[in-house]
Amino acid sequence: MKLSVLFISFILLLTILPVAHAGAAEYGDNAQKEWKVSTGAGLFVAPAFTGARSYSLLAVPDLRIVYKDIFFTNIKDGIGYALVHQDGWHAGPVVSYTFRRSEKAGGSIFQIAGSENNALQGMGDVPGTVSLGGFAEYSLKRYKLRLHVQKGVTGHEGLVAELKASYGGALKFYGPPIIYSFGPHIKFGDSKYTNAYWGVTSEQSVRSGLDQYHADGGITAFGIGGFAMIPLTDAISISLITGFDRLGPPVAHSPLVRFRGSENQAMGGVFISYGF
């Protein structure tokens, strides 16, 4: 779900991996390749759903393909094409998919372990969402600013956006460099999006026992994320990821969060990737 609900689940997750892989390429043979492909997986600890109090262990796949600085595809960001790619600017359209939030599974389809979670009981499932949108990114040396906006055409049908800044580099000791990046982010959503995940209709109120709630649009979360990655070989790398979000008023004021969840959302995980 896009942050959605995974990233949160995925969130943040993967919010940082693209930078990690890009940094790794600068230190290996892949830097000379026009096509770069990597595959891998990781274990990720995150709230069972965005706003949950309990945590789950997620097994998350990671597959990404990049052609120069023009085309990219990966599980979190979807498929994108940079129509603009010069003078530090990259911008273009994106098609992405947000995974379904399951009432019975406790939130994420990637969950493999965690305490029993009945917080979503009576809320129903939020279907998977295909979204159309675009991104704009500006890089200046070690700094990067990125805006991603998308509109659901199925599922929640809401408009969401994320603005994030990051600072990255490499620490060199005696072994391979430790590639790192960290920075803040802020997320927005319209009322269609917020109500799909955190609103409580009259029918949901009867089934769940929660008070009815209509969520406004606005800031859904803000926080910080970071990663550290070590290339083990020219092809294999390991990444450590961590992040923290504070939920914004439209989400935090939901009875689902106030009575069954938490405004504070922490997450972290480890990934291993193989590039070829």
C-alpha positions in Angstrom: 0.0 0.0 0.0 1.8 3.1 -0.5 2.8 4.0 2.7 -0.4 3.4 2.3 -0.5 1.0 4.4 2.0 -1.0 4.2 4.9 0.8 3.9 3.8 1.8 6.3 4.3 -0.7 5.9 6.1 -0.5 3.0 6.5 2.8 3.7 9.0 4.1 4.4 10.3 1.2 3.4 11.1 1.3 0.5 11.1 4.9 0.5 14.8 4.9 0.8 15.8 1.8 -1.1 16.0 3.5 -4.6 18.6 5.9 -3.2 20.5 3.0 -1.7 20.7 1.1 -5.0 21.7 4.3 -6.9 24.5 4.9 -4.4 25.7 1.3 -4.7 26.0 1.6 -8.5 28.5 4.4 -8.1 31.0 2.0 -6.5 30.6 -1.1 -8.7 30.8 -2.2 -12.2 27.1 -1.6 -12.7 27.9 2.1 -13.0 28.9 1.5 -16.6 25.7 -0.4 -17.5 22.7 1.2 -19.2 20.4 -1.4 -17.8 20.6 -2.2 -14.1 18.5 -5.0 -12.6 18.5 -6.1 -9.0 16.4 -8.6 -7.0 16.2 -9.4 -3.4 14.1 -9.6 -0.3 14.0 -8.4 3.3 12.5 -8.7 6.7 10.7 -5.6 8.0 9.1 -4.8 11.3 6.3 -2.2 11.0 2.8 -1.4 12.4 0.2 -4.0 11.3 -1.4 -1.2 9.4 -0.9 2.6 9.2 -2.1 3.7 12.6 -1.9 0.4 14.4 -0.6 -0.1 17.9 0.7 -3.7 17.3 3.6 -4.6 15.1 4.1 -7.2 12.4 7.0 -8.9 10.8 6.8 -8.6 7.0 8.7 -10.5 4.3 9.0 -8.0 1.5 10.2 -8.8 -2.0 12.3 -6.3 -3.9 12.7 -6.2 -7.7 13.9 -3.1 -9.6 14.9 -2.3 -13.1 16.5 1.0 -14.2 17.5 2.2 -17.6 20.1 5.1 -17.4 18.3 7.9 -15.5 15.3 7.7 -17.7 13.2 4.6 -16.9 12.6 2.8 -13.6 10.3 0.2 -12.2 10.1 -1.3 -8.6 7.5 -2.6 -6.3 7.1 0.6 -4.2 7.3 3.4 -6.8 5.7 1.5 -9.7 6.7 2.3 -13.3 8.1 5.7 -14.2 9.6 7.5 -17.1 11.7 10.7 -16.8 10.6 13.0 -19.6 12.9 15.6 -18.0 16.4 14.5 -17.0 19.0 17.3 -17.1 20.7 19.9 -14.8 19.9 17.9 -11.7 16.2 17.6 -12.6 14.2 14.4 -13.1 10.4 14.5 -13.7 7.8 12.5 -15.5 4.7 10.2 -15.2 4.3 7.2 -12.9 1.9 4.3 -12.7 1.8 2.5 -9.4 -0.1 -0.1 -7.4 -1.1 0.0 -3.7 -1.7 -3.4 -2.1 -5.0 -4.3 -0.5 -5.5 -3.7 3.3 -7.0 -6.9 4.6 -9.4 -6.8 7.6 -8.7 -10.5 8.5 -4.9 -10.4 7.8 -4.5 -7.4 10.1 -3.4 -5.1 7.3 -0.5 -6.1 5.1 -0.5 -9.1 2.7 3.2 -9.4 3.4 2.8 -10.2 7.1 4.4 -13.5 8.2 4.4 -13.1 12.0 3.0 -10.8 14.7 0.6 -10.8 17.6 -3.1 -11.4 16.8 -4.6 -8.1 15.7 -8.4 -7.5 15.7 -8.1 -3.7 15.4 -9.6 -3.7 11.9 -12.5 -6.0 12.8 -15.7 -4.6 11.3 -13.8 -2.1 9.0 -13.8 -4.3 5.9 -11.1 -4.5 3.3 -9.6 -1.6 1.3 -9.1 -2.9 -2.2 -5.9 -2.6 -4.1 -5.4 0.6 -6.0 -4.0 1.4 -9.4 -2.7 5.1 -9.3 -1.6 7.5 -12.1 0.6 10.4 -11.2 4.0 12.0 -11.6 7.2 12.9 -9.8 9.6 15.7 -9.8 13.1 15.4 -8.3 16.0 17.8 -8.0 19.5 16.8 -6.9 22.3 19.0 -5.9 25.5 17.2 -4.9 24.5 15.2 -1.8 21.1 16.8 -1.4 17.9 15.6 -3.0 14.3 16.9 -3.0 11.5 14.8 -4.4 7.7 15.3 -4.9 5.5 12.4 -5.8 1.8 13.0 -6.6 -0.7 10.3 -7.6 -4.5 9.8 -8.1 -6.2 6.4 -7.5 -8.2 5.3 -10.5 -9.4 2.1 -8.7 -9.6 1.2 -5.0 -9.6 4.3 -2.8 -9.7 6.7 -5.8 -8.0 9.4 -3.6 -5.3 11.9 -4.3 -2.1 11.5 -2.3 1.3 13.2 -2.3 4.6 12.9 -0.6 7.4 15.5 -0.3 10.8 14.3 1.0 14.3 15.7 1.3 17.4 13.6 1.9 21.2 13.9 2.4 23.4 11.1 1.4 27.0 10.1 1.0 29.5 7.3 1.7 31.7 6.6 4.6 35.0 4.9 3.7 37.0 2.9 6.2 39.2 -0.1 5.5 36.6 -2.2 3.9 33.8 -1.4 1.4 32.1 2.0 1.8 29.0 2.4 4.0 26.5 4.2 1.8 24.0 6.2 3.7 21.0 8.6 3.3 18.6 10.2 5.7 16.0 13.0 5.7 12.5 14.1 6.5 9.3 13.6 4.6 5.6 14.8 4.8 2.6 13.0 3.3 -0.7 14.4 2.2 -4.1 12.9 1.2 -7.5 14.1 0.2 -10.7 13.1 1.9 -11.4 10.1 -0.4 -8.0 8.7 0.6 -8.3 9.3 4.3 -11.8 8.0 4.6 -11.0 4.9 2.7 -8.5 3.9 5.4 -9.5 5.8 8.6 -13.1 7.0 8.1 -15.8 5.1 9.9 -19.2 4.8 8.1 -22.5 4.1 9.8 -22.3 0.5 8.7 -18.7 0.1 9.8 -19.6 1.7 13.2 -22.3 -0.9 13.8 -19.9 -3.8 12.8 -16.9 -2.5 14.7 -18.3 -0.6 17.7 -16.3 2.5 16.8 -17.9 6.0 16.5 -18.7 7.3 13.0 -16.0 9.5 11.6 -15.6 11.5 8.4 -11.9 12.3 7.8 -10.9 15.5 6.1 -8.0 15.8 3.7 -4.7 17.2 4.8 -1.3 16.1 6.3 -1.6 12.4 6.9 1.9 11.8 8.3 5.3 13.4 8.8 8.6 11.9 9.9 12.1 10.9 9.1 13.7 7.9 7.5 17.2 6.7 6.8 19.3 3.8 5.6 22.9 2.4 5.6 24.1 0.0 2.9 27.2 -2.0 2.6 28.2 -3.6 -0.8 29.4 -7.1 0.1 30.6 -7.9 -3.4 30.2 -6.2 -6.8 26.8 -7.8 -7.1 25.5 -8.3 -3.5 24.6 -5.7 -1.0 22.9 -5.5 2.4 20.8 -2.6 3.6 19.5 -1.5 7.0 16.4 0.7 7.0 14.7 2.6 9.8 12.0 5.3 10.0 9.6 7.1 12.3 6.2 8.7 11.4 3.9 10.9 13.4 0.3 10.7 12.1 -1.4 14.0 11.0 -4.8 15.1 12.4 -7.1 13.5 9.7 -5.6 10.1 10.6 -4.7 10.6 14.3 -8.3 11.8 15.1 -9.9 8.7 13.7 -11.5 6.4 16.3 -9.6 3.6 14.7 -6.3 5.2 15.7 -7.5 6.8 19.0 -9.0 3.7 20.5 -7.2 0.8 18.7 -4.0 2.3 17.5 -1.2 4.9 18.0 -0.2 8.2 16.4 3.5 7.1 16.6 4.7 4.7 13.9 8.2 3.3 14.0 9.7 0.8 11.6 12.9 -0.9 10.6 14.3 -3.8 8.6 17.2 -5.4 6.7 17.4 -6.2 3.0 19.8 -8.2 0.8 19.9 -7.5 -2.9 21.7 -9.0 -5.9 22.4 -6.9 -8.9 23.1 -8.1 -12.4 
